[in-house]
Amino acid sequence: MDWQTLIAAGIVIVTLTIFLVRLVRPQQRGGCGHDCGCGKK
C-alpha cells in the first residue's frame, strides 16, 4: 500500500467514526433553559 491509500482509508475511518458517534449520542435540544436571562417563562 502506498501512502495515499493509507491517508484515504484514515479519512474514511475518521468520517465514519464521527457519523456513528453523532448517531448514537442523544440529541441535545437547543433553546432556552429558563436560566439564560432572556425573559421567557
DSSP file (Angstrom, degrees, kcal/mol; ACC not computed):
  #  RESIDUE AA STRUCTURE BP1 BP2  ACC     N-H-->O    O-->H-N    N-H-->O    O-->H-N    TCO  KAPPA ALPHA  PHI   PSI    X-CA   Y-CA   Z-CA
    1    1 A M              0   0    0      0, 0.0     2,-0.1     0, 0.0     0, 0.0   0.000 360.0 360.0 360.0 138.6    0.0    0.0    0.0
    2    2 A D     >  -     0   0    0      1,-0.1     4,-1.6     4,-0.0     3,-0.3  -0.442 360.0-101.0 -92.2 173.9    1.2    3.5   -0.8
    3    3 A W  H  > S+     0   0    0      1,-0.2     4,-2.3     2,-0.2     5,-0.2   0.806 117.7  58.7 -68.8 -30.3    0.8    6.5    1.5
    4    4 A Q  H  > S+     0   0    0      2,-0.2     4,-2.4     1,-0.2    -1,-0.2   0.883 105.2  49.9 -67.7 -37.2   -2.1    7.9   -0.4
    5    5 A T  H  > S+     0   0    0     -3,-0.3     4,-2.4     2,-0.2    -1,-0.2   0.911 111.3  49.0 -65.9 -41.9   -4.2    4.8    0.1
    6    6 A L  H  X S+     0   0    0     -4,-1.6     4,-2.2     2,-0.2    -2,-0.2   0.902 111.8  48.5 -64.6 -41.4   -3.4    4.9    3.8
    7    7 A I  H  X S+     0   0    0     -4,-2.3     4,-2.3     2,-0.2    -2,-0.2   0.923 112.4  48.9 -64.3 -44.4   -4.4    8.5    4.1
    8    8 A A  H  X S+     0   0    0     -4,-2.4     4,-2.1     1,-0.2    -2,-0.2   0.910 111.8  48.6 -63.0 -43.0   -7.7    8.0    2.2
    9    9 A A  H  X S+     0   0    0     -4,-2.4     4,-2.4     1,-0.2    -1,-0.2   0.893 110.5  52.0 -64.4 -39.1   -8.5    5.0    4.4
   10   10 A G  H  X S+     0   0    0     -4,-2.2     4,-2.4     2,-0.2    -2,-0.2   0.899 108.8  49.8 -63.1 -41.2   -7.8    7.0    7.5
   11   11 A I  H  X S+     0   0    0     -4,-2.3     4,-2.4     2,-0.2    -2,-0.2   0.908 111.2  49.3 -64.8 -41.8  -10.1    9.8    6.4
   12   12 A V  H  X S+     0   0    0     -4,-2.1     4,-2.6     2,-0.2     5,-0.2   0.919 111.6  48.9 -63.3 -43.6  -12.9    7.4    5.7
   13   13 A I  H  X S+     0   0    0     -4,-2.4     4,-2.2     2,-0.2    -2,-0.2   0.915 112.2  47.9 -64.0 -43.3  -12.5    5.8    9.1
   14   14 A V  H  X S+     0   0    0     -4,-2.4     4,-2.2     2,-0.2    -1,-0.2   0.918 112.7  49.2 -63.6 -43.2  -12.5    9.2   10.9
   15   15 A T  H  X S+     0   0    0     -4,-2.4     4,-2.3     1,-0.2    -2,-0.2   0.920 111.7  48.0 -63.3 -44.8  -15.6   10.3    9.0
   16   16 A L  H  X S+     0   0    0     -4,-2.6     4,-2.5     1,-0.2    -1,-0.2   0.887 110.5  52.7 -63.3 -38.7  -17.4    7.1    9.7
   17   17 A T  H  X S+     0   0    0     -4,-2.2     4,-2.4    -5,-0.2    -2,-0.2   0.916 109.0  49.1 -62.8 -43.1  -16.5    7.4   13.4
   18   18 A I  H  X S+     0   0    0     -4,-2.2     4,-2.3     2,-0.2    -2,-0.2   0.925 112.3  48.2 -63.1 -44.9  -17.8   10.9   13.6
   19   19 A F  H  X S+     0   0    0     -4,-2.3     4,-1.8     1,-0.2    -2,-0.2   0.913 112.7  48.3 -62.1 -42.6  -21.1    9.9   11.9
   20   20 A L  H  X S+     0   0    0     -4,-2.5     4,-2.3     2,-0.2     5,-0.2   0.898 110.8  50.1 -66.6 -40.4  -21.5    6.9   14.3
   21   21 A V  H  X S+     0   0    0     -4,-2.4     4,-2.6     1,-0.2    -1,-0.2   0.919 112.4  47.5 -64.1 -42.6  -20.8    9.0   17.4
   22   22 A R  H  < S+     0   0    0     -4,-2.3    -1,-0.2     1,-0.2    -2,-0.2   0.827 112.6  50.2 -68.1 -30.4  -23.4   11.6   16.3
   23   23 A L  H  < S+     0   0    0     -4,-1.8    -2,-0.2    -5,-0.2    -1,-0.2   0.889 116.6  39.3 -72.6 -39.9  -25.9    8.9   15.6
   24   24 A V  H  < S+     0   0    0     -4,-2.3    -2,-0.2    -5,-0.1    -3,-0.2   0.858  97.2  87.7 -80.4 -37.4  -25.5    7.1   18.9
   25   25 A R  S  < S-     0   0    0     -4,-2.6     3,-0.1    -5,-0.2     2,-0.0  -0.393  90.6-105.1 -66.4 136.8  -25.2   10.2   21.1
   26   26 A P        -     0   0    0      0, 0.0     2,-0.3     0, 0.0    -1,-0.1  -0.322  38.8-105.7 -63.2 144.1  -28.6   11.6   22.3
   27   27 A Q        -     0   0    0     -4,-0.1     2,-0.5    -3,-0.1    -4,-0.0  -0.510  28.2-140.7 -72.8 132.5  -29.7   14.7   20.6
   28   28 A Q        -     0   0    0     -2,-0.3     2,-0.4    -3,-0.1    -1,-0.0  -0.811  15.6-133.9 -93.9 132.5  -29.4   17.9   22.6
   29   29 A R        -     0   0    0     -2,-0.5     2,-0.1     1,-0.1    -1,-0.0  -0.694  16.3-142.4 -88.3 135.4  -32.3   20.3   22.2
   30   30 A G        +     0   0    0     -2,-0.4     2,-0.2     3,-0.0    -1,-0.1  -0.262  51.2  74.8 -82.5 176.8  -31.4   23.9   21.7
   31   31 A G  S    S-     0   0    0     -2,-0.1     2,-0.2     2,-0.0    -2,-0.0  -0.634  83.0 -21.8 115.3-172.1  -33.4   26.7   23.1
   32   32 A C        -     0   0    0     -2,-0.2     0, 0.0     1,-0.1     0, 0.0  -0.514  34.1-165.0 -80.7 137.2  -33.9   28.4   26.4
   33   33 A G        -     0   0    0     -2,-0.2    -1,-0.1     0, 0.0    -2,-0.0   0.199  47.7-113.7-101.5  13.6  -33.2   26.7   29.7
   34   34 A H  S    S+     0   0    0      1,-0.1    -2,-0.1     0, 0.0     5,-0.1   0.446 107.3  76.7  67.5   3.4  -35.1   29.3   31.6
   35   35 A D        +     0   0    0      1,-0.1    -1,-0.1     2,-0.0    -3,-0.0   0.123  64.9  91.9-121.1  18.9  -31.9   30.4   33.3
   36   36 A C  S    S-     0   0    0      4,-0.1    -1,-0.1     1,-0.0    -4,-0.0   0.616  92.8-120.2 -92.3 -11.4  -30.5   32.4   30.4
   37   37 A G  S    S+     0   0    0      3,-0.1    -2,-0.0    -3,-0.1    -1,-0.0   0.669  74.2 126.9  85.1  16.4  -32.0   35.8   31.4
   38   38 A C  S    S-     0   0    0      2,-0.1     3,-0.1     1,-0.0    -3,-0.0   0.628  76.1-117.5 -84.4 -12.6  -33.9   36.2   28.2
   39   39 A G        +     0   0    0      1,-0.3     2,-0.2    -5,-0.1    -1,-0.0   0.377  68.9 133.3  94.5  -4.5  -37.2   36.8   29.9
   40   40 A K              0   0    0      1,-0.1    -1,-0.3     0, 0.0    -3,-0.1  -0.529 360.0 360.0 -79.3 147.9  -39.1   33.8   28.6
   41   41 A K              0   0    0     -2,-0.2    -1,-0.1    -3,-0.1    -2,-0.0   0.365 360.0 360.0-117.8 360.0  -41.0   31.7   31.0
